[in-house]
């Protein structure tokens, strides 16, 4: 297993290097450039030239890339031109919110998706099966921002059951230690603050988790239908094993192999920043920070956030590979 993990880690190196090259080239190709973004629209050519000389932007591209890569390895991505804070500091302040939202969305998707997909497969051809297929198609087809607006309009504006924006009520004087608002409330025994943070996660979490929920239902249903018809399942039934044992040890465990991959990929995508959902609910996470960075041409923040999120995404995929190897020893052999 250790050899399997090391091999996967070594495969990540060329992926991240290639991504850093593409990101570096893309940002340099954007109109205006970093100097224009930092100095503003009224900057003179002399000001831009002086800025480029100060920050080494007038040097050869390979030299600039080498310095960029060296600073990135030290987690130094420069300073945001909008806030004046270090990009790494901004990310550490924003990412806990996105992580909380992702966890809530995936718990919602997994908690409903796997049981519903399994039930649909076990009742293949029934109204439950048909309803799950239709529902999963609708879940994938409805745009996230449209569903988010509907949820906010109905449950926050008209019914007033749930908060419709932010991460926490501004009237709550909560202590923030880790920037994980739910965890901070529990650590400081400010249970009202923790509960309020959970309520603020409900609507954006449901909106964000709908597409993963639909995908998990479909993958689980298809996987269970494939496994049920395998020879080893028929053999286990013929040997007289208890139905619960056959389901747990032979059907569910093997059916979870493709489902675990789907869950990992969807988690990585959500962690990469739910721009639309965070925008609708004014949720102060990575997605809203990326939106602001694009609007304000904050190239340093864009560059740093995208690269860090790419690292997070490939690490999540590594965890998926490891889980796959734990579930199916044949993967480790290959």
Residue pairs with C-beta under 8 A, 6 or more apart in sequence:
1 325
1 326
1 332
4 321
4 322
4 325
4 331
4 332
5 318
5 322
8 318
8 321
8 322
9 318
12 314
12 315
12 318
15 314
16 310
16 311
16 314
19 307
19 310
20 65
20 68
20 69
20 72
20 307
21 65
23 303
23 306
23 307
23 310
24 64
24 65
24 68
24 303
27 34
27 299
27 302
27 303
28 61
30 297
30 299
32 297
33 48
33 57
33 299
34 55
34 57
34 81
34 299
34 300
35 43
35 47
35 48
35 51
35 52
35 55
35 57
36 43
36 48
36 297
37 81
37 296
37 297
37 298
37 299
38 51
38 81
39 47
39 48
39 51
43 51
49 58
51 57
52 58
56 63
56 64
56 67
57 64
71 77
71 78
72 307
75 88
76 86
76 88
77 86
77 87
77 88
77 300
77 301
77 303
77 304
77 307
77 308
78 86
78 87
78 300
78 303
78 304
79 85
79 86
79 87
79 300
80 86
80 87
80 90
80 293
80 298
80 300
80 301
81 296
81 297
81 298
81 299
81 300
81 301
82 292
82 293
82 296
82 298
82 301
83 90
87 300
87 301
87 303
87 304
87 305
88 304
90 289
90 301
90 304
90 305
91 286
91 304
91 305
91 308
92 179
93 179
94 284
94 285
94 286
94 288
94 289
95 285
95 286
96 178
96 179
96 180
96 181
97 167
97 179
97 181
97 283
97 284
97 285
97 286
98 270
98 271
98 273
98 274
98 278
98 285
98 286
98 287
99 180
99 271
100 180
100 181
100 182
100 197
100 201
101 201
101 204
101 205
101 208
101 270
101 274
101 277
101 278
101 283
101 285
102 208
102 267
102 270
102 271
102 274
104 201
104 202
104 205
104 209
105 204
105 205
105 206
105 208
105 209
105 212
105 270
106 209
106 212
106 263
106 266
106 267
106 270
108 205
108 206
108 209
108 213
109 209
109 210
109 212
109 213
109 216
109 266
110 216
110 263
112 213
112 217
113 212
113 213
113 214
113 215
113 216
113 217
113 220
114 216
114 220
114 259
116 132
116 217
116 220
117 132
117 216
117 217
117 218
117 219
117 220
117 221
117 223
117 224
117 259
118 220
118 221
118 224
118 252
118 255
119 128
119 132
120 128
120 129
120 132
120 133
120 217
120 221
121 129
121 220
121 221
121 222
121 224
121 225
121 228
122 224
123 129
124 225
129 221
132 217
132 221
133 218
133 221
135 214
135 217
136 213
136 214
136 215
136 217
136 218
137 214
138 214
139 210
139 211
139 213
139 214
139 217
140 211
140 214
140 215
142 210
144 207
144 208
144 210
144 211
144 274
144 276
144 277
145 276
145 277
145 279
145 280
147 207
147 210
148 203
148 204
148 207
148 276
148 277
148 280
148 281
149 280
151 203
151 206
151 207
152 164
152 165
152 203
152 280
152 281
155 161
155 162
155 164
155 203
156 162
156 163
156 164
156 165
156 203
157 164
162 199
162 202
162 203
163 169
163 196
163 199
163 200
163 203
164 203
164 281
165 281
165 282
165 283
166 200
166 281
166 282
166 283
166 284
167 181
167 197
167 200
167 283
167 284
167 285
168 174
168 181
168 193
168 196
168 197
168 200
169 196
169 200
172 192
172 193
172 196
174 181
174 184
174 185
174 188
174 190
174 193
174 197
175 184
175 188
175 190
175 193
176 184
177 184
177 187
177 188
178 184
178 187
181 193
181 194
181 197
181 200
182 194
182 197
182 198
182 201
183 194
184 190
184 193
184 194
185 191
185 192
185 193
185 194
185 195
185 196
185 197
186 194
200 283
203 281
204 274
204 277
204 278
204 280
204 281
204 283
207 277
207 280
207 281
208 270
208 274
208 277
211 266
212 262
212 263
212 266
212 270
215 262
215 266
216 259
216 262
216 263
216 266
219 258
219 259
219 262
220 255
220 259
223 255
223 256
223 257
223 258
223 259
224 251
224 252
224 255
226 255
227 233
227 250
227 251
227 254
227 255
228 251
230 254
232 250
233 246
233 250
233 251
236 245
236 246
236 249
236 250
237 246
253 327
256 327
257 324
257 327
257 328
260 320
260 323
260 324
260 327
261 320
261 324
263 320
264 316
264 317
264 319
264 320
264 323
265 316
265 317
265 320
267 316
268 312
268 313
268 316
268 317
269 313
271 309
271 312
271 313
271 316
272 286
272 309
272 310
272 312
272 313
273 285
273 286
273 287
273 289
273 290
273 305
273 309
274 283
274 285
274 287
275 287
275 288
275 290
275 291
276 287
277 283
277 287
278 284
278 285
278 286
278 287
278 288
278 291
279 287
279 288
279 291
282 288
286 305
286 309
289 301
289 305
290 302
290 305
290 306
292 298
293 299
293 301
293 302
293 305
294 302
321 331
324 331
325 331
325 332
